[in-house]
Amino acid sequence: MGLRSWLFGPQVETVEVADVRRLQSEGAVLIDVREPHEWAGGHLQGAKLVPLGKLDGELSKLRRDRQFLFICHSGRRGARATDRASRQGLNAANVRGGMALWTRAGLPVKNGHR
């Protein structure tokens, strides 16, 4: 991993928080790569929780004909997840700014474990 990747994360495709709902309605799958305690504090409707540490074991199970959007708190873990998924041949993008930007934008958040 180069210094730039270590400091800023991998260079991956990104989507804006304002585009997430539209992309979901078009069939994109939203995967939250945060930890369960972060998820319980608030997550996006329709997201699937797959903590980054467990992602590698799940990537082979994902359909190749879908787009995958990865979200975390700030975008760093999401970028790593997107990089891993892209290397496996998946159509993947990171939600730029993650949940931090999502909540600052005043977009809806679902609380709890479900």
Secondary structure by P-SEA (a helix, b strand, c coil): ccccccccccbbbbbcccaaaaaaaabbbbbbcccaaaaaacccccbbbbcccccccccccccccbbbbbbccccaaaaaaaaaaaaaccccccccccaaaaaaaccccccccc
